[in-house]
Structure formats: structure tokens, C-alpha cells
Amino acid sequence: MTAPNGRANGSALDNLRKPVMPTVVPPAVMNPSTTPRFSVDQMKDLIAELKVPLEPSLIELRVMNTTKSGKPRGQVIPYADPRAYTDRLNSLFTPAGWTRKYTVHTSANFERSRDQKTVAKVFVTCELAIFGLGSHSATGEEWTDDENAGTSAEAQTFKRTCACFGLGRYLYYFDGVWVDLDEKKRPRTALKLFGWATPEGWRQGLRPQLAAGVQSGGTGFVDSGNSQKQQLVQDDTTELVCQIEALEEPLGKGLYRGLLKTVARVWRPSQIQDVALLRKLLAHMQGAERGLRRLEAAVGITGPDALARILESLKLDSMEEIDNLETLKEIVLQLEKIAAKGKSSL
């Protein structure tokens, strides 16, 4: 694993393959006394770029726990070297567009439960300022009997502070996954990231599944030691659920909930484990989205009064009461018929 090192602005990763292109290019030279003010749209674009996952080639695995007997197995989580974070900041804001400051102090001695050994802790606080966006701070810690305690705590606090701006925050959605280890305590098999943990998937709108603020979408990994078929099924399930959830706002709660109930008999798409059923549900929802676009185009010709009359004839007070494709189809066809008559009379 790469030793954490995040001291100097502007460092570059040797294996960085695809540079992150900034959405907004700020002035080349900035300092705190002449901080530029980004527009609201520019700030949104920059923050969105900070949230994009790092390239999978920059992600490494850290073994957090191991079995004490039997076949060697370990629980691993993904992490990235601090230099990947500095590269993202440099690509978006230039090395002159941000700065960081570290404060170091040690604590009184603590007794660790795992070995009843009295050891002090080193605490490192990082304040990260991005000119034009603001500043955040966080603290990292490590036991002082570790020869790399200062470096480890520094890397930890820097990455935690970056997460306050959204950079690297997606890594917190991963659960540890248990894998077989080799004689050097390294994973024997590669682990594949789900689509939401890649730049391409994230830009397509894929996101980790969340329920009440807690991840509910599994580990975030697909274990390459499993069969290829099982990998594809797990990957497809997560991405299909993300695509379906992304349609809730375009469809509206009434139609979205209605299709969940009639097609899959569930309250949430994450409750569906059958890939075929997920694809069927997605197809229905995509059909509903196309229908709403047709309806919007027709209303642009007929005006809202025609739609109001059709809804009244079906004993509906508003579009929010539509909860199935059949009713939506009937409304769209009637409205398009009126629109066609209106065009022919011109």
C-alpha cells in the first residue's frame, strides 16, 4: 500500500490516468486578501466536481480486521492516497487556489483495551481553505507508539477535511467486506467497484442506496472470487435500483408509488432482489416518463384548460392522482387528439 503523504500542495500521482477537468476555471492566482467570488452556479458546479469519485485505479484496499484462526481472511475497506485529493483540488482550483494549515498536539496517556498498554495519542487538526468557497477543519489521531503516527494522523485529518467539501465523501458509504488473504495479508482476488463509485457511473446519476441516513446498498464491492454471473447480478441490481430511484422526482410521487405497487408490490425499489422484475419496473417507469413528456408537449399546443377538462371527465382533481400507466396513456391520447384537431384548423 502507498504510504500516506499529504504535506505539499501540487503533488502528482504517478498512476493518475485521467485528469479531472474543472467545470469552472478560476483565476490563476488567488490569495486570501483578494478572494474571488464565484457565482452561485459556479459554486454548484465546483462542489459537484469535488463530489465525483476518484478514478478506480487510485483506490487501494486497507485490511482493518483479520481472522485469528482457520483460513486467513480479512475485512477490507477502500481508501485513496492523500495525493489523489491534492491532485483533484489542484485540477479544479490550481495550487494557488487553496491552502491548508496543520496543528499538532499530544494527549495524556490512554490505556488501550487490546493490550492494556499505556500509550499517548497524537492529534492533528487540518484547516482547509478553498478561496471563494470557504474553509473547513477536522482532526485525525493515532497512537504515538506507531513510528508513522504523525504522518498517518495528518493524512487522516486532511482527507476528513476534504470530505467536508464533498471530496472523497463517497468512500464513507462502503462497508467492510471479508475476503481471503495471501501470506502477506493481501486480498487474493481483486474487488470490483459498483457503478456509483466510479466517475462514469456517478456522472450518469448513480448513487449509493441510503435509508434513514444509513447505507443499505451492501458493501459497495463485488467480490471477484464469486462467479462472474453472481457479480453481474449484484452489479445490475444496484444500478437498476439507482436508475429507478432517480425517476421519483420526474414522475411525481403518485405515479412513482403507484407503479411500485402495481408492478412490483413493494414500497421501495431496494426491496426487489429479482433483476428481471427490476428491469420490468424500470421499463414501466421509463414509459411513464416518455408519456409525461408527450403530455407536456400536447399541453403546449392545447393549453392547460384541455387537460383540466380531461382530468375532470376521469374524476381526477390533479395529475398527482394518476398512479398507473393506463390512465396516463388515456389522458395523453385524448390530449394529443385535441392537439391534432387544433393544428388542422390552423
C-alpha positions, -999 to 999 in steps of 0.1 A, spaced: 0 0 0 12 35 -6 23 54 25 1 83 32 17 116 24 -2 149 20 22 177 30 28 196 -2 3 212 -24 6 203 -61 20 167 -57 11 143 -85 2 106 -85 24 86 -108 -5 64 -118 -31 92 -125 -45 82 -158 -74 106 -164 -71 142 -151 -102 157 -137 -113 186 -159 -126 216 -140 -161 227 -146 -151 263 -139 -116 277 -143 -109 303 -115 -82 330 -119 -47 316 -120 -35 335 -89 -55 338 -57 -48 348 -21 -69 353 9 -68 391 7 -82 391 -29 -105 361 -27 -127 360 -59 -164 355 -56 -178 326 -76 -214 329 -89 -239 306 -73 -239 284 -104 -201 283 -105 -201 272 -68 -226 245 -75 -205 232 -105 -173 232 -85 -188 214 -55 -204 188 -78 -170 182 -93 -155 177 -59 -180 150 -51 -172 129 -82 -155 97 -72 -118 92 -79 -106 70 -107 -107 33 -96 -70 30 -104 -63 53 -75 -83 33 -50 -64 9 -27 -76 -16 -1 -67 -15 36 -71 -46 58 -89 -35 90 -95 -68 108 -83 -104 103 -94 -138 115 -75 -153 144 -78 -189 133 -86 -210 102 -81 -198 67 -66 -163 67 -94 -138 59 -95 -100 64 -121 -72 63 -110 -46 38 -122 -11 30 -111 12 1 -90 43 6 -71 67 -16 -36 83 -10 -38 120 1 -20 129 -31 -51 120 -51 -71 145 -31 -45 173 -37 -45 165 -74 -83 170 -75 -80 203 -57 -52 214 -80 -71 205 -111 -101 224 -101 -86 255 -83 -49 255 -92 -23 251 -65 -27 288 -57 -65 285 -52 -64 266 -19 -43 262 12 -42 240 44 -28 245 79 -19 218 104 -19 220 142 -4 192 162 -7 183 198 -5 151 220 -29 139 246 -25 124 281 -17 87 282 -45 62 274 -47 25 282 -56 6 251 -81 -22 257 -65 -46 232 -31 -48 250 -36 -29 283 -7 -8 273 -5 29 283 2 50 252 -3 86 243 -21 98 213 -11 124 187 -39 147 174 -35 166 141 -60 193 131 -62 204 95 -79 236 83 -85 235 46 -94 268 28 -106 269 -8 -106 306 -19 -141 315 -30 -158 285 -14 -149 287 23 -130 267 48 -134 236 70 -114 218 96 -112 182 110 -90 162 134 -70 130 129 -55 108 156 -30 80 160 -12 61 188 23 75 194 39 41 196 34 39 158 65 53 141 44 68 114 18 83 138 23 119 127 20 111 90 -10 88 95 -29 114 116 -20 141 91 -33 121 62 -65 112 81 -73 148 91 -66 161 56 -90 136 40 -116 141 66 -115 179 60 -117 173 22 -149 152 29 -165 184 44 -164 198 8 -176 165 -6 -142 153 -19 -138 116 -11 -170 115 9 -184 87 -13 -158 64 3 -177 66 36 -206 47 20 -186 15 18 -190 -13 44 -160 -36 51 -161 -68 31 -144 -101 42 -120 -116 16 -94 -144 16 -58 -131 22 -25 -143 9 6 -150 30 14 -112 30 -21 -104 42 -32 -90 9 -65 -98 -8 -62 -128 -30 -87 -116 -55 -95 -82 -70 -126 -63 -59 -148 -46 -85 -165 -13 -76 -201 -8 -82 -211 18 -108 -218 46 -83 -182 45 -70 -168 54 -105 -166 88 -122 -186 75 -152 -214 60 -131 -216 90 -108 -220 114 -137 -247 92 -151 -267 97 -119 -259 65 -100 -258 69 -62 -254 46 -32 -287 35 -17 -295 53 15 -322 46 41 -326 69 70 -291 82 65 -275 47 66 -262 28 37 -285 0 26 -269 -10 -7 -244 -36 5 -206 -33 7 -201 -12 -25 -179 -41 -38 -184 -71 -59 -161 -99 -48 -142 -112 -78 -138 -145 -61 -175 -151 -68 -188 -164 -101 -190 -139 -130 -227 -144 -131 -231 -135 -94 -210 -104 -99 -231 -92 -128 -264 -98 -109 -252 -78 -79 -239 -50 -100 -271 -49 -122 -293 -49 -91 -276 -19 -75 -275 1 -107 -311 -7 -117 -323 4 -82 -304 37 -86 -319 43 -120 -354 36 -107 -349 59 -77 -337 87 -100 -372 87 -116 -391 95 -85 -389 133 -90 -396 133 -128 -427 110 -124 -441 126 -92 -449 106 -60 -483 95 -72 -472 78 -104 -439 66 -89 -456 49 -59 -484 36 -80 -460 18 -103 -440 3 -74 -472 -11 -60 -488 -24 -92 -457 -37 -109 -436 -50 -80 -459 -48 -49 -432 -31 -29 -428 3 -12 -391 8 -22 -371 -5 -52 -343 -16 -29 -367 -43 -16 -366 -60 -50 -339 -87 -54 -351 -101 -88 -332 -84 -116 -359 -93 -142 -385 -76 -120 -363 -45 -116 -359 -43 -154 -396 -46 -159 -403 -19 -133 -377 4 -149 -392 -1 -183 -427 8 -170 -413 40 -153 -393 50 -184 -425 45 -204 -443 68 -179 -416 94 -182 -420 94 -220 -457 97 -216 -453 127 -194 -431 144 -220 -457 137 -247 -484 152 -224 -463 183 -218 -458 188 -255 -495 184 -261 -504 209 -234 -481 233 -251 -505 232 -281 -539 228 -264 -533 249 -233 -540 237 -197 -577 240 -199 -580 210 -222 -560 189 -197 -582 201 -169 -614 190 -187 -599 156 -194 -589 152 -157 -624 162 -147 -640 137 -170 -619 110 -153 -629 123 -119 -594 133 -111 -585 166 -93 -549 168 -105 -521 149 -122 -508 138 -88 -538 114 -86 -525 94 -117 -510 62 -104 -509 38 -134 -498 38 -170 -533 30 -184 -548 63 -170 -518 83 -182 -520 67 -216 -557 76 -219 -550 112 -209 -521 116 -234 -541 101 -263 -571 124 -257 -549 154 -253 -529 146 -285 -562 141 -304 -573 176 -293 -539 190 -303 -541 174 -337 -575 189 -343 -562 223 -333 -533 220 -357 -556 210 -386 -578 240 -381 -549 265 -384 
